[in-house]
């Protein structure tokens, strides 16, 4: 079954719903060795017809039978395998992203290749470096596959190609899989000098009122933090050490990371990269901050890092 790029995209397995691969999903092509065997079979058939050589008839039929057997064995390598996406790595624009997949089904003695393919490159067999996976599990096995990113924002996952040449390398049996999952690609941080301007100081008077013991938020535990402030109940649930920050635990203003610090009005991609660099620096040094964007302000809160990076991705 030779499919065009349009057919491959339309008939791809929807692995969002953990759909197993069936016969209708398969794409079968001879390899270079397979084409050579076809040529030998045709030459033997012509030789047998012209010279009535029974041995040539036998060779042609033997090659045909062997090719059918190889095709069936290749189909069994893929038939019934299903995939489920479990995790996408944190990725910045231009970096390589990684997707973790769970393969399910009877995976014993399977030799499969995986690679992500862009729709415009589906017909180019040389595109992308395949990842060989030797599977030998009765029920489930996890694999991690890379794919490139080019720019920030919401990115649809490329179509995943899975194929095999096993067991005799005469035929390539494969299928295409697609999913509705999306990856949020963060801006690529860019180091740069900057000078804060008065316009960005809308939070300069952001002061946390003293005299209250209410817990304002939880922050990641840093070596040297008071053990009395450790959220032990949170640790028992998640296994992650967090420090309780009450309203009277800090009496200083957080840094304001603002788009107004760039009056020269750079391109949106450049602005998001500048702000991303400052957010990551603040997170690395555990410096409290407020992110100020044209239509949104992200205050100090649990999960502030991810919320800030997502907002910059969609800026």
N, C-alpha and C positions, 0 to 999 in steps of 0.2 A: 504494500500500500504506500504509494508515493503521494505525499500531501504537499500542497502549497502552504505558504506561510499563513494565509488566511484560514485555510482548513485546519491547520495545526492549532491556531489560536482558538477557533470556534469549537473544536472537538477536544480541547485539552481537558484533563481530569480536574475537577474542582476539589482540590485537597483541603479547602476550608472545612468541608463537611466530612473529611476522613473517608472519601470515596475510594474503594479499592479499584485497581487497574483491571479492566476487562478486555476482551478481544477487540471490541470496537475502538478502544483507545490506542491500539498498538500501531506502530509504523515500522514496516519491514523493508530493509534494503540489503542487497548483496554488498559485501566488502570487496576489496581488490582481489583477494583470494577467491571469493565467491564468483566474481566475474570471470576469473581464470578457469574455474571449474565449469562454468556454463559454456565457455569457449571450447573446452576439451570435449564436453558432452555433445555440442553441436558438430564439432569436427568428426567425432566418432560416429554420429548418426549419419552424416553425409557419406562418410567412408563406407559404412555398412550398406547404405542404399545403392551406392555406385558399384561396389565390388562384392556385395552379398557376403560380408565377413561377419559370421555369427558372434565372434569375440568382440567386435566393435559394437554390435547391438547390446551385448551384455554389459560392456563398459558404460555405454550411454545410459542404460536403465539403472545401473548400479549408482552412477553419479546422481541421477534424478532421485532415487530412493534415499540416498544418503543426504541430499539437500533437504528433502522433506523432513527427515528425521532431525536434522540440525535445526530447522525452523521450529519444529515442535518443542525441542529442548530449549531453544531461546525464548519462546513464548512462556514456557513454564518458569523461566528465571524471573519474569516480571508479573505474571498473572497472579492476582490476589494480593499484591503488595499495596498497602495504603500508608499515607504519610500524614503527619499532624505537626503543624508548626507550634513549637512550645516557647521559643524565646528569640528576640531580636536584640542584638548588641546595641549599646549606646554608640552613636556614630556621628562624627563631624564631617561637614561637607568636604569631599575630595578623598576621604579615607575609605578603607575597605570595611564594609559591614559584614556581620556574620549572623546567619540564621541557624538555629538549632532545631532539628527535626527528629521526630520519633517515627521510626518505621515499624509497622505492625504486620502480622501475618507469619506464615511459616518461612523463616528467613535462612534456613539451613542450606549451606553450600550454594550460596548465591554470589555472583561476581558482577557487581553493578557499577556503572559510571554515573556521576551526577554533575551537572553544571547549570548555572543560571544563564538564560539567553534573552536578549532584547528582541522584541517582535520583529524589528527590521532585519535581524540577523538569523532568523530561524532556518533559512535555507542554506546558510553558510556553515558547513560542517567544521570549518577550521576555526570558528569563533569560540574563544574561551578555552581555558585549560580545564579538562575534566578532572574530577576527583574520584579516584578509584576506591571503592569500598568492598572489602571482602566480608560478607555477612555469614554468620554461622550461629544464629540464635533461633531458638524454637518459637519465640513469641514477639519480642520487641527489642529494638536497638536504636540508640541515639547517634546522630551524626551532626557535624557542624560544617556548614558550607559558606564560602565567601562570595560576595558580589560587590561591584564598585558603586560608589555614589559620586555625583558630580556637583550638586548644588543643594543648598539648604531647603527646608520645607517638607511638605508631605510627599512621600515617594511611594508609588505602587511597586510591589515586589516584581522583579522580572519573572518571566515564565521559566519554570524549572524543567530541564530535560533529564530524563533518566533512561539509560539504555544499556545494552549488554552485547558483547560479541561471543559470549560463551555459548556452547562449550567448544566449538571447532573453528571459530573466527571466519565462518563462511558468510554469515548474515549478521546485520546489525538490527536488533529488535529494540525499539524504544517507544517512549510516550512523552507527551508534554503535560505539565501540571501547572495550574494557575490558582491563585488565591486572592481573596478580597482584602487581605491584611495590608496595612499601610505602615510604613516606617517614617518616623519624624526624624529628619536629618538636621542636626544642630549646625549653626554657623561655624565656620572654621575660625578659631580665635586668632587675632592678629595683634601682636605687640605694637604699641604706638605711644608716643608722648602726648599728653593732654593737659590742659589747664582748666580747672572747674570755673564756671562763670556764675555770676549772681543769679542768673535765671534758673539755675538748677537747684537752688537752695530752698525750694518750697518745703522741704522737710527739715530745714536747718533747726527749726524749733521743735522737732519731733523728740520729745522728752518722755521717758517712761516715769510715771508718777511713783513716788516713793510712798512707803507706809502701807503697802499691800503685800500679802504673802501668797496671793493667788498665782497659780502657775500660768505663765503667759504662753509658753511653748516648750518643746523639747529640742535640744540640740545634741549633736554627736559628742560623745564623751571624749575629752582630750586629756592626755596624761597630765596629772597635777590637779584636776578638778576635785572639788570637795566630794568625798564619798557619800556624805550625808545628802547630797543633791542628786545622787544617781537614782534613776527611775527603775527600781528593782522589779516592780510589777511588769513594766514594759520588757525588761530583760528576761523575765521568766516566760513571757509569751513569744518573744521574737528572737531571743538570744543575742540581741544587740544592745550594747551599753549606750544609754542616753542620759544626759544631764538635764535636770529640771531647772528651767529659767523662770524665776518669778519676777513680778513687776518691780520689785525693789532690788533685784540682783544686779542691775546695771543702771547707771544714772547718766549715761552719755548718749549722744545722738549717734545713730548708725550712719555709715557712709551712704550718700545718695549717688547712685549710678544712674545718670540721666542722659537722655538724648539731647537735652539742652546744652550739654557740655561741648557740643560740636556745632557752633553757629555757622560754620562754613557749609553746613547742610550736605554732607557727603551722600553718595549713592546708598540706597537702603541696604544693599548687601554689605557694603563697607561699614556702615553704621552698626549693623547687627554683629559683625565680626569684632568691632571695637568694644562694644558693650559686652559681648560674650567673653572676651579676654579679661575684662575687669571683674565680671561675675565669677569666673573661675579662680582668679587671684584672691578674691574675697573669700570664697569657699575654702581654698587651700590654706589660707592663713586664719580661718575661723573668725573673720572680721564681719560683724553684723552690717547689713546693708539693706537698702531699699532700691529697687529697680523702677525707674520712672520712664515710661514709654509714652508716645503721643496719646494713646487712647486707653492706657491701663497703667496702674501702679501696683507693683507686687511688694507687699509689706513682709516683714519678718514673720515666718510661719513654718510649720512642719512641711517638708517637701518643697521648700522655697527654691532649691537649686533646679529641680526638674521643671517647676512651673515657670521659672525665669528663662530657662533654655528653650522651652516649648514656645513661650511668647516671642522670643527672639527669632526662632525658626519661622514663625508665621508672620513676622513683622512685614 
